[in-house]
Amino acid sequence: MSRAGRRAAGRCSLVLAAAIGAYWGAADGQDSPSLFHGGLFLHALASALLVACLARAPRSPVGRFLGAAPLSRLGTVSYSLYLWHWPVYLLLGEERLGLEGAPRTLVLLAVSVALAHISKVLVEDPVRFRARWAKGRTGAVALVAAFAALAALWTAVPEPRTGKGSVDVTRLVPDGGRRADGRAVVDLHLGAGHSIGVTGRPARYEEEWAWDC
């Protein structure tokens, strides 16, 4: 990338930013199969290349846009935001908030950013800059309080529910059908006229089965 000209890097950053934005619009969240068949890897690769291009051409149109003050301030809490957004998403579900769609998304963003800022000020910065209160007895009290808060959060986060149309293979029980090779056969009906066949054979222990879909 260091050999690339700034103009070429600027054009490349524009193409990468457009491709990432298009993928955001095309991907149907966690229901998009492409995410788990190379989509997430390609997204990460494109993002890394975009960062490299912007480091080479920071004054390009994309660089000036991403370098705006609001986005720069958001970047200072990006790691905390990465840690907080998922538990917030789980805790503040549609049923609990009574909201869905864009209104719920705005609430989730606001809560996540607020928690990210608080944890940056109270946890990250004192550790990074060796604040006086983070040492000795007060530091120990803060550490214990942080672990207590994490334990409370762990118990509060609900267990993820199995998605619609998915199968928990750990709970499959053979229905007594057997093939000629001795493998058990289970038919799974997923609704809407869809079904799949699953075969299994005894694994290492009698109570364990290895299933092939």
Secondary structure, DSSP 4 states (H G I P E B T S, - for coil): -TTS-HHHHHHHHHHHHHHHHHHHHH--GGG-GGGGTTHHHHHHHHHHHHHHHHHH-TTSHHHHHHTSHHHHHHHHTHHHHHHHHHHHHHHS-HHHHT--SHHHHHHHHHHHHHHHHHHIIIIIHHHHHT-GGGSHHHHHHHHHHHHHHHHHHHHHSPPPPPPTT---GGG----SEE-TTS-EEEEEEEETTEEEEEEEEE-SSTT-EEEE-
